[in-house]
Amino acid sequence: MGRAQVHVMVDSMEIVRQLSAWAAAHRTPESGGAGRPFSAFLKIDCGYGRAGLPYDAESALDVARALHRETSITFTGIYSHSGHTYAAGTPDKVLAISNDECARLSAFADLLEKEGIKPPVVSVGATPQASLAVELPGCVTEMHAGNYVFYDRQQASVGSCTTDEIACSVMTTVLSHHPDRNQMLVDAGGLAMSKDLAPCDPYYGEIVGNSDLKLKRISQECGVVICATSIPYEKYPVGSRLFILPNHACLTSACHAEYVVIDEKASTAGESSRIVGTYVPCKGWA
């Protein structure tokens, strides 16, 4: 297997200094002091307000100049993440944020080019943009998205996808019936679903095949399913399996050690006949 290339995100002069110091301390006679062990993106904040330097700040230019000069770092590009599209509410607002991000990052790239610094990669994105944007104005070269591989109820609520396009669900078992309060207990709680909510409603998930069934309340190991109408308990006997659409697939998938891939078009004679693969995610903190 070949060696992987790992990029680092930089948004301060201190990070540049630490990368440079590490490279100097680990030079070997064999390398002759040559080589660039780090590939770096400069993280730019185009409106999200989480990580990155403001696109219109002199400090962003200062760090870009330092990355360009540093002999132990390959300045790979500039990178922005517009996570605030998740709360945009409508496709039109997502596209407005996307256009703003592209314009702001392109303007910053133009400033760099005037100083003789041309970043090879100009990267923008978030899943709502990747799903809805038809074009990327300016000098953008890359659209990145993470949730895009699965989708979830959060993405459906903003218009990135339909509920039918959500490709991630959590299998759970019906533990007990409670007709006196029109509820069912299942074995999917916070450790199976996470506790993120979606903008569309106050529930923790939705049952595949019956959108009236919602995961109303969760504890660590268990969840309470409610229904807008009377629950047809005969369809969901104790011990039967349900599938729950998550609100935030990123957090939900991080709760599990493996993902079972099923073919919805295959025979439904038995659950095992539909399994076409098992994926083991790369996860954990070193």
N, C-alpha and C positions, 0 to 999 in steps of 0.2 A: 504494500500500500504506500502511495506517495505521501510526502509531507503535506500537511494542511497549511493553508495560508490564513493567518488570523489578523484581522484588522482591529485597531484600538480606536476608541473615540477620545478626542481631546477637546476640552473647552476651557483650558486655563494655561497660563505660562508655567505654573508649577508642574503640571503633568508633563510638559515638554522637558523641563529640567530633570524630572525623575526618570523619564525614558532615556534621556541622554546619559545620565549618571549610571543607569543599569547597563547600558550598552558598553560604556567605558570600563566598568568593573568586570565585565565578562568577555572582554576581548582576549583572544589567545594568540600565542606565537604563530600557530598554523594559519590563522585568518589574516595575519599581518596588519591587523587593525582595520581591515576593509570590511565592507558589507553594511547593509542596512537591515538590522534584525526586526525593525518595526515598520508596519504599514499603518498609516494614521489617517483618519477622517477628522476634519474640524467640524465639531457639532455647532450648528447655528440655530438660534431660536427665532422662528418666523411668526411667533404669535401664541404658541402653546404654553409657554411659561413654565417648563419643567427643567430640562437640561439645555445646555448650549449658551453661546454668547449672542446677544442681540445682533440682528443682521445689519443694523445701522450704527453699531458702536465701533469706536476706534480700537477698542480692546480686541475685537475680532480680527481686525486687520493686523494688529501687533502679533497675535498668536499665529496667524497665517504666515507672516513674514518669518517668524522663528522656525516654524515647521519647514518652510522652504529652504532655510539656511542650514538646518541641522543635518549633519552628515550621517547620523545613525537612524534617520527616519525617512521613509518614502512618503511624501505628501500625496496621498491617493486621491483625495477629493474633499468636497464639502457636503454636509449631510444635515437634513432637517426632517423632523417628524411632527406632523400636524395632528396630534392625538385629540385635539379639541374638535375634530370633525365627528367624533363619536357622540358628542352631545349637540350636534348641529340641528337635529330634529327633522330636517327635510333635505331631499336631494339638492335643491337649489342652493341651500345654505352650505352644503358640503362642497359644491362646485365653486361657490364664492370664496370659501376658505382655501380651496385648492389653487385657484387662480392667484390669490394673494401670496400664497407660499411660493409658487413658481416665480412670480414677479420679484419677490423680495430676495430669494436665493439667487436668481439670475442677476439682479442688480449688484449683489455682493460679488458674484463671480466676475462681473464686468470691472468692478473696482480692482480686483486682484489682477486681472489681465492687463490693466493699464500700468501695473507695476512689474509686468513681466512674469507674473505667476499665473499659469493656466492650469487649474485643477482638472485632472483627467475625468473625474466623475463628479457630476452635480446631481445629488440624490434627494428626492422628495418622497413624501407619501405617508399613507396610512390606508387601512383596508377600505374605508368608504370612498376615498379617492380612486384607488385601484379598481374599484367596482363601477364607479360612475363617471369618471372623467373620460372624455372622448379624446382630448388632446392635452398636451403639457406645454404651455407657452413658455417662451424664453429659451434659455440654453440648457434646460434640464436634459440629462442623459439617462436617468434611471428612476424608476418608480419602485419603491419597496413597500411590502405589506406583509404582515405576519398572520393575523387572524383569517386572512383570505383563504387559507387552505381548508378551514373548517366552516367558517361562519357561525352565527349564533343568534339568539333572540335580540341581542343588542344591535347587531348589524341589520337584522330584519326591520327593527323599529326605525332605523334611519334611512332605509331604502336601499341598502347595499345588496340585499338579496330578498328572496321570498322565504317563507318558513319551510317550504318544500326543498329548498336548496341547502338547508343546514345539514352538514355532513357529519355531525358529531352528536352523539346521544349517550346517556348513561343508562345501562341496564340495571333495573332494580326489581326487588321481589315484594309482592304484597304480603305484609305481615299480619294484618288484622283489619276487620271491618268495624265501622262505628256508625251504624245507620241512625242512631239517636241524634247525631250531630252532622250527618251526611258527609262523613269523612272516611278516608282509608289511611292506614299507617304503612309506610314503605321503609326499606332499609337504606335509603339514600339521604344522608344529611349533609352537614357542612363539609365533612371530609371527602364526600363524593362529588359535591356540586360546587363548592365554595359559597361564599355569602354575598357575592355581587348581585346587585339588582339591575334590571334593564330599564331604560327610560319609559317603556310602554305600559308597565303595570307594577304592582308591588309584590309580585310573586318571584319564586326562586327557580322556576322552570315550568315547562308545559309538556304534557303527556303526548307522545307521538300517536297520531290516529284519532285523538279526541281533544281538540283545542279548548273544550270547556273544562277539562281536568287540569288543575294547576297545583303546583307545589307551593302551598300557602305558608307553611311554617317548618323550619328545620332546627334540629339540635345537632350535636356532634355526629351521631350515627343514624338518626332517623329523620323522616320527613312526613308531614301531614298533607295529604292530597285532598283538595276540595273540588266541588263542581258547582257551576252556575245553576244546574238543574239537579234532579234527584240522580244519584250515582246508580247506574245499572250494575249492581254488585254481581249479578250472574255472569257478566262479561269479564269480571276481574276477580276470580276466586282467590282465596288465600293460597299463597304459594305460586301464583301465576307471575309472569314477568311483564314488566312495563319498560318502556324506553322514555327517558326524559330529555327534552331539548334544554341545553344550558343557556343561561344568560350571557356568560362570558367564557367562551370555549378555551381561551388561553389559560385561565386559572383552573377551570374544571379539568382540562386535560393534564395539567401539572399534578393533579391529585392522584393520578393512576400510573401504575408501573408498566402497563402495556395497553395497546389499542388493538382490538379485534376488528378486522375489516370484513364486512359482509356484503354480499351481492344481492341487492334488493330485487333483481330480475331473475334470480335463480329460484329453484324449487323451494317452496315454503313447507315442505313435508316435515322437516325437522330443523331446529335451530342450527345444528352442526352442519347440515348440508349447505347452508348459506355462507359459511366461513371460508374466505378465500385467502386470508393471510393474517399475520399478527405482526404488528410493529412494536418495537421496543424503543421508547424515546431516549435521547441523550439528555440527561437531567442531573440535577444536584449541584451543590456548591463545593468546590474543592477547598 
